[in-house]
């Protein structure tokens, strides 16, 4: 998709569906013309794990080796690749991608892969060092390439990497994943295309669900305070405003000053902010202090990682539904 199409996608109007429907229809047509079996593509709904050992599928072909940096990326990849790929996740569940550092064993795993899917946009800061220490020829695909990135308010010039907080952006991920897997495994192109069509339909429905879910929140209540800048794409897509953050960064690595905390408390009191949305796997010590002074609720949400497979929130779809439900419950 071109960027001109993308700007249409982001608007709250029926026109955002036009390029998406055309894209999905194009994929579906290509599947039909090339003799697809006609069976509805199914999404696995599970992320890959490093213990996957299977080296072949039902047809006897060797599966392509795929690595995803985060389990969010892995979940989306699994919905397209299904049982035609061997999928591993680099960053363990519950670990922040902002602070993760790969081990020698991780470097060896990457070197043996056919392709590595990354979020991109600066999220995986460790990848710069990784690329200097792995075997050349490993294909690295940044899924955020082609998405109109938000610019950081605090970290001037740096993009906001949390693109997954708008389901529309994941449609772009889906397209890149489908194209990449089809390029590496042309024999299963129809399979990947069919799964991409199916998953795009789910993403469009998810976007509609979010819009309907937040529709009951009046404009003056659509104000967010978070532990770090992670809801920017959500705010842009669904007309919210971020009025404060604890850590003035895209991660929680830098400690806020006493002055910053004081100013945030004053702002929350002035704007009558009822809740602080904080990463489920982040430290809540400072948030507790602020909540005590402002009477705001601390609301844990999922940010850059899912639960392990089988957990309450182990897919991208569940992450969005969980977080949006927590937001609407606390802002109405």
Buried (B, 14 or more C-beta within 10 A) or exposed (E): BEEEBBEBBBEEEEEBBEBBEEBBEEBBEBBEEEEBEEEEBEBBBBBBBEEBEEEEBEEEEEBBBBBBBBBBBBBBBBBBBBBBBBBBBBBEBBBBBBEBEBEEEBBEBBBEBBBBBBBBBBBBBBBEEBEEEBEEEBEBBBBBEBBBBBEBEEBEEBBBBBBBBBBBBBBBBBBBBBBBBBEBBEEBBBBBBBBBBBBBBBBBEBBEBBBEBBEEBEEEBBBBBBBBBBBBBBBBBBEBEBBBBBBBBBBBEEEBEEEBBEEBBEBBEEBEBBBBBBBBBBEBEBBEEBBEBBEBBBBBBBBBBBBBBEEEBBBBBBBBBBBBEBBBEBBE
